[in-house]
Amino acid sequence: MAKTNPFEFLQQVRAEASKVTWPTRKETMITTGMVFVMVIVACLFFFVADSVIQFAIRALLG
């Protein structure tokens, strides 16, 4: 692989960065909201699962 000098490297980085399709502010806010909702759903799921397992173990051992 041929080595490039720093100036050529920066030009290549700039060219690649210009090809990136950046999300709009609205898309970013919607995606962030969806992430928070999924985190809350996962928290509730694991809380319920943990409670059920705790109840079952206490019923077996208690």
FIKOLZA-1660 file (N, C-alpha, C; in steps of 0.1 Angstrom, whole numbers, plus 5000, padded with zeros to 4 digits):
% residues 62
   i   px   py   pz ch aa at
   1 5009 4988 5000  A  M  N
   1 5000 5000 5000  A  M CA
   1 5009 5012 5000  A  M  C
   2 5007 5021 4991  A  A  N
   2 5015 5033 4989  A  A CA
   2 5012 5043 5000  A  A  C
   3 5022 5049 5005  A  K  N
   3 5021 5059 5016  A  K CA
   3 5018 5072 5009  A  K  C
   4 5009 5080 5016  A  T  N
   4 5006 5093 5011  A  T CA
   4 5011 5104 5021  A  T  C
   5 5013 5115 5016  A  N  N
   5 5018 5126 5025  A  N CA
   5 5006 5132 5032  A  N  C
   6 5009 5139 5043  A  P  N
   6 4998 5144 5052  A  P CA
   6 4988 5153 5044  A  P  C
   7 4993 5161 5035  A  F  N
   7 4984 5170 5027  A  F CA
   7 4974 5161 5019  A  F  C
   8 4979 5151 5012  A  E  N
   8 4970 5143 5004  A  E CA
   8 4960 5135 5013  A  E  C
   9 4965 5131 5024  A  F  N
   9 4956 5124 5033  A  F CA
   9 4945 5133 5038  A  F  C
  10 4948 5145 5041  A  L  N
  10 4937 5155 5045  A  L CA
  10 4928 5158 5034  A  L  C
  11 4933 5158 5022  A  Q  N
  11 4924 5160 5010  A  Q CA
  11 4914 5148 5009  A  Q  C
  12 4920 5136 5010  A  Q  N
  12 4911 5124 5009  A  Q CA
  12 4901 5124 5020  A  Q  C
  13 4905 5127 5032  A  V  N
  13 4895 5128 5044  A  V CA
  13 4884 5138 5041  A  V  C
  14 4888 5149 5036  A  R  N
  14 4878 5160 5033  A  R CA
  14 4868 5155 5022  A  R  C
  15 4874 5148 5012  A  A  N
  15 4865 5143 5001  A  A CA
  15 4856 5132 5006  A  A  C
  16 4860 5123 5015  A  E  N
  16 4852 5113 5020  A  E CA
  16 4841 5119 5029  A  E  C
  17 4845 5129 5037  A  A  N
  17 4835 5135 5046  A  A CA
  17 4824 5142 5039  A  A  C
  18 4828 5147 5027  A  S  N
  18 4817 5154 5019  A  S CA
  18 4807 5144 5013  A  S  C
  19 4810 5132 5013  A  K  N
  19 4801 5121 5008  A  K CA
  19 4791 5117 5018  A  K  C
  20 4794 5120 5031  A  V  N
  20 4785 5116 5042  A  V CA
  20 4772 5123 5041  A  V  C
  21 4761 5116 5043  A  T  N
  21 4748 5122 5044  A  T CA
  21 4745 5123 5059  A  T  C
  22 4745 5136 5063  A  W  N
  22 4742 5139 5077  A  W CA
  22 4727 5139 5080  A  W  C
  23 4723 5134 5091  A  P  N
  23 4708 5135 5094  A  P CA
  23 4704 5149 5098  A  P  C
  24 4692 5152 5095  A  T  N
  24 4686 5165 5099  A  T CA
  24 4684 5166 5114  A  T  C
  25 4682 5178 5119  A  R  N
  25 4679 5180 5133  A  R CA
  25 4667 5172 5137  A  R  C
  26 4657 5172 5129  A  K  N
  26 4644 5165 5132  A  K CA
  26 4647 5150 5133  A  K  C
  27 4654 5144 5123  A  E  N
  27 4657 5130 5124  A  E CA
  27 4665 5126 5136  A  E  C
  28 4675 5135 5140  A  T  N
  28 4683 5133 5152  A  T CA
  28 4674 5133 5164  A  T  C
  29 4665 5142 5165  A  M  N
  29 4656 5143 5177  A  M CA
  29 4647 5131 5178  A  M  C
  30 4641 5126 5167  A  I  N
  30 4632 5115 5166  A  I CA
  30 4640 5102 5171  A  I  C
  31 4652 5101 5165  A  T  N
  31 4660 5089 5168  A  T CA
  31 4664 5089 5183  A  T  C
  32 4668 5101 5188  A  T  N
  32 4671 5102 5203  A  T CA
  32 4659 5098 5211  A  T  C
  33 4647 5103 5208  A  G  N
  33 4635 5099 5215  A  G CA
  33 4632 5085 5215  A  G  C
  34 4634 5078 5203  A  M  N
  34 4632 5064 5202  A  M CA
  34 4642 5056 5211  A  M  C
  35 4654 5061 5212  A  V  N
  35 4664 5054 5220  A  V CA
  35 4660 5055 5235  A  V  C
  36 4655 5067 5239  A  F  N
  36 4651 5068 5253  A  F CA
  36 4639 5059 5256  A  F  C
  37 4629 5058 5247  A  V  N
  37 4618 5050 5248  A  V CA
  37 4622 5035 5250  A  V  C
  38 4631 5031 5241  A  M  N
  38 4636 5017 5242  A  M CA
  38 4643 5014 5255  A  M  C
  39 4651 5024 5260  A  V  N
  39 4658 5022 5272  A  V CA
  39 4648 5020 5284  A  V  C
  40 4637 5028 5284  A  I  N
  40 4627 5027 5294  A  I CA
  40 4620 5013 5293  A  I  C
  41 4617 5009 5281  A  V  N
  41 4610 4996 5279  A  V CA
  41 4620 4985 5284  A  V  C
  42 4632 4986 5280  A  A  N
  42 4642 4975 5285  A  A CA
  42 4643 4975 5300  A  A  C
  43 4643 4987 5306  A  C  N
  43 4644 4988 5321  A  C CA
  43 4632 4981 5327  A  C  C
  44 4620 4984 5322  A  L  N
  44 4608 4978 5327  A  L CA
  44 4608 4963 5325  A  L  C
  45 4612 4958 5314  A  F  N
  45 4613 4944 5311  A  F CA
  45 4622 4937 5321  A  F  C
  46 4634 4942 5323  A  F  N
  46 4643 4936 5332  A  F CA
  46 4639 4937 5347  A  F  C
  47 4632 4948 5350  A  F  N
  47 4627 4949 5364  A  F CA
  47 4616 4938 5366  A  F  C
  48 4607 4936 5357  A  V  N
  48 4597 4926 5358  A  V CA
  48 4603 4912 5358  A  V  C
  49 4612 4909 5349  A  A  N
  49 4619 4896 5349  A  A CA
  49 4626 4894 5362  A  A  C
  50 4633 4903 5367  A  D  N
  50 4641 4902 5379  A  D CA
  50 4631 4899 5391  A  D  C
  51 4620 4906 5391  A  S  N
  51 4610 4904 5402  A  S CA
  51 4604 4890 5401  A  S  C
  52 4601 4885 5389  A  V  N
  52 4595 4872 5388  A  V CA
  52 4605 4861 5392  A  V  C
  53 4618 4863 5388  A  I  N
  53 4628 4853 5392  A  I CA
  53 4630 4854 5407  A  I  C
  54 4631 4866 5413  A  Q  N
  54 4632 4867 5427  A  Q CA
  54 4621 4860 5435  A  Q  C
  55 4608 4862 5430  A  F  N
  55 4597 4856 5436  A  F CA
  55 4598 4841 5435  A  F  C
  56 4602 4836 5424  A  A  N
  56 4603 4821 5422  A  A CA
  56 4614 4815 5431  A  A  C
  57 4625 4822 5432  A  I  N
  57 4636 4817 5441  A  I CA
  57 4631 4817 5455  A  I  C
  58 4625 4828 5460  A  R  N
  58 4620 4829 5474  A  R CA
  58 4609 4818 5476  A  R  C
  59 4601 4815 5466  A  A  N
  59 4591 4805 5468  A  A CA
  59 4597 4791 5469  A  A  C
  60 4608 4789 5462  A  L  N
  60 4615 4776 5462  A  L CA
  60 4623 4774 5475  A  L  C
  61 4630 4784 5479  A  L  N
  61 4639 4783 5490  A  L CA
  61 4633 4787 5504  A  L  C
  62 4622 4795 5503  A  G  N
  62 4617 4801 5515  A  G CA
  62 4607 4793 5523  A  G  C
% end
